[in-house]
Amino acid sequence: MLRSLFLAAAGSDRLGRLAAAVPVSKKVAGRYVAGDGVDDAVRVGRELADDGLSVTFDHLADETRSAEQAVAVRDAYRELLGRLASAGLVPAAEVSIKLSALGLRLDERLAYEHAQAICVAAAEAGTTVTVDAEDHTTTDSVLEILAELRKDHPATGAVLQAYLRRTEGDCRELAAAGSRVRLCKGAYAEPESVAFQSALDIDKSFVRCLNILMAGEGYPMVATHDPRLIAIAEDRARWFDRAPDEYEFQLLYGVRPDEQARLAAGGNVVRVYVPYGSHWYGYVMRRLAFARALAGR
């Protein structure tokens, strides 16, 4: 019940405005979000790099309702990439982008052009981009744009959500040589018609998808905090004779940092997903829903 309430609250603009005005809310957000600006992102990136961890940054923007807002998001990423390069944080630091923030719901071509500009900036900085998954209504558009981006920037990463019923097929399509694929459980409220609902069914799907990616020729990025799934991923990597640099674990900033340190100490590549920006409310609500789901296992 609490997980559903958190997910419902994540989509409320009114609650987001109220939360931003309450100091204690921002204190809670500080556990999961680096801060409001680029300086905060670079500071946290340096701290994580000093601990032997890699990073991917997500710029948290307000819902994009205009072309001007999409341009602002594009430019924020280009500024960040320049700062990461000058700070010596690349290639260990990359960026994650949401196409909806770049105008996907306004114009798919517009979103592609902005994503392409970010990919160019990332290449100039010496790093890469991963295109985040969003709710199921965008999946086809996101994967089509990803395919276009990969023509010029083949290292652009994909994100697949195990709770979607279609994801096994998408894994087979994307488990090709050179293909970077982040596999996560999924963080949006989705209908039963397109997504598994029970924790057990989602976990089973995650393992099936993980097997496809580990058996393929691509680069799996295993995004989970579930100890059982992490253990299975380590076992699958051994089974398919993957060297430590042929896959990685990805975990959220502020969630189980001891596990991040343990995995890194064991020789694994560990990348921390670090959001930053003033529009943190929806992200934090989804993280609280996620934490609730973990606590209820």
N, C-alpha and C positions, 0 to 999 in steps of 0.2 A: 504493500500500500504506500509506504513512504517513498519508495523508488518511483512509483507512478506520479506521486505528488511533486517530487523534485523535477521530473521530466516535464510535467505540465507547466510548472512554474518557470522553467527555462525559456518558454516561448512567450512570456508575458512582458511586454515593453513597460507597462505601468509598474509592475513589481521591480523591474530592472532599474527604473528611475528612482524608486523609493530606496532600494538597497544601496545604490551608489551614494545616497545622501546620509547613510548611517555609518559612522566610523567602525563599529564592530563588524559590519558586513565586509568592509574593505580589509579588516584584519584577517577575517576568515579567507578572503580571496588571496591574501598574501601567501598562504600556504601552497597554493596551486598556480599562481601567476607571478611572473618575475617582477612586474611593476608596470607603470603606465607608459614609459618611454624607451627609446633606443638605449639610453645610458643604462637603464635597469637590465635590459636584455644582455648587453655586452658584459655587464658586471657578473650576472649569473652564469653566463656562458664561460667566463674566465674561471669562476669558482669550480664549475663542473669539469672543465678541461684540466684544471690542476689536480683533480681527483681521478684523472684517467678516463673520463667519460666523454662520449661524443654528444652532440646536441642537434636537435631540429627545432627551429623557432616558428611559432605561429603568431601572426599579428592579429589581435582581436579587434575587429572593427564593428561599428554599428551595422544593422541590416542595410544592405546597399539598395537604395531605391532610385538612384539617379546615376547618370554617366559621370558626373563630377565626383561622386563618392567612390566610384570604381577607380577613377584616376588617382584619387588620394591614397587608396589602398595599394595600388601598383607602385606609387612613388614611395610609400612607406617601406615597402620591401626593398626597393632599389637603394634607399638610404641605409637600411639595415645591412644589406650585403656589402656595401662600401665600408661601413664601420667594422664589420666582421673581418674583412680582408685587412684593413689597416691595423686591427688589433691582433693580427696573426692567429685568428681562430679558425681559419679555413685550411684544409678541407674537412677538419673534424666537425665543423658546424655547417649545417645546411638550413634550408627553409622549407616549411610546409605551407601550401596555399589552398584556400577554398575558392573555387570558381564562382560560387554565389557572391562572395565579397568582391569579385572582379567583374560583376555584372551579368552572370549567367542567366538570371531570371529576366533580365532586360533584353539581352541580345547575345546569343551564343558566340557570334563572331567577335563581338567586343570583348567578351571574357577570354577568348582564345588569344586575341592580340595583346591583351594585358599580361596574360600568363606567359606568352612568348617573350615579352619584354623582360619579365622577371627571370626567365630562363637565360636570356642573353646576359643579364647582369650577373647571374650566378656563375655562368661560364667565365665571364671576365674576372670575377672574384676568385675563381678556382674551386668552386663547389657545385652543388646540385640542388634540385628542387624535387619535392614530392607533392603530388596533387592529392589532397585529402578527399575522402569519401564524405558524402552528406546523406540526407534522407533518400529513400529509394526512388523518389520521383526524378532525381537528378542522375541516377547511375548511368543510364545510356549516354546522356550528353557528356558526362564527365569522362567516360571511357573513350568516347569518340574524340574529344579534345585532346586527351592524353595521347592517343595514337598519332594525332597531327603533331603534337609537340615533340614526340619521339623521333620524328623524321629528321629534325635538326638537332635535337638534344636527346639522344638515345638513353642517357642515364636518368631521365626523369622518372621518378618513382610513382608507383600506383599504390592505392589503398583499397583493400577488399574487406568487407565485413561478413564475418562467418555466420551471423544470424540471418542473413538473407538467403533464401532458398536457391537463388541463382548462382551463388558464389563458387560452388565447386566447378561449374562450367567456366566461369571467369578465370579461376585459377589455372585451369588447363590451357586457356587461351594465352595467359600471361606468363606461364612458367618457362619462358624461352631464354636462350642465352643472352646475357646482358640485361635482363629485365629485373628491376628492383621492385619487389612487391611487399608492402606492409600488410600483414594479416592481423586484424583485430576482431573482437567479438561484435562491436557495434554499440553506438551510444544514443540512438534516436528511438522514439516510440513508433513502432511500425505495426501495421495490421498483420493478423495471422495469415492472410492470403499471400503475403510476400516474405514473411519472416517467421522463423521458429520462435516460440514463445517461452518454452521451459528452459531453465538453466542446463538441464541434462542434454536436451536436443541441441542447444547452441554449442555446448562443449563437444558433442560428438561431431557436429559439423566442422568445428574448429580443427579437430584432429584430422578429419578427412581432408580438409583443405591443406593443412600443414603437410601431410604426407605427399600430396600432389606437388607442392612447392619444393619440398626437400628432395623429391625424386627428380625434379626438373633440372634445367640448366641455368635457371635464373638465380637471383640473390634474395633469399627469403629474409624478411624483417619481421620478427615475431613480437607482436605487440600485445602483451598480457602480463598481469600481475598474479595470476592464478598459479599457485605453487605446483599443482598437478600438471597444468599445461606446460609450465616451464620445464619440469622434469621430463615430460614427454618430448618436448622440443630438443632437449639435450640428448635424449636417447635416439631420436630420429636423425639428428645430425651425425651421431656416431654410426648409426645403421647405414646411412648413405655416404659415409666416408667424407664428410664435409670438414675441411680445415676451419680453424677458428675465424679466418678472414673471409669465409664463403657464406656467411650468414650473420645476423646480429639480433640482439634483443632490443626492444624499444619499450621504455616505461615512462610514465607520466611524472613530470616535476611535482614533487611534494608527496608522492605516493610510494610507500615502501622503499625509502632510500637505502636502508640496510640491505635489501635484496639487490638493489642496483650495485652496491659496493661488493657484495658477495659474488655476483656474476662476473664483474670486471676483474676481481681478484683471481677468479678461476680461468682467466685468459680469454673470456668472451668479449666481443665487441658489444658495448652497451651504449645505446643512444637515448638521451632523455628528451622528451617532448616538452618544450618550454613555451608557453604562451605569454604574450605581453600585450599591453594596451589598456586603455581606459574602459573599453566596453567588455568587461569580464563577466558580467552577470550570467548570461546563458551558459557559458562554458563552465563556470563554477557550479551551477545547478546540476548540469549533467555529470560533473565529477562527484558531487554529493550523492547523486542517484547511483553512480557506479560504486562508490564506497559502501553504500547501503546494501547493494547487491552482494558485494564481497562479504560483508558482515553477516548476511543471512544465509550463507552457504552452509 
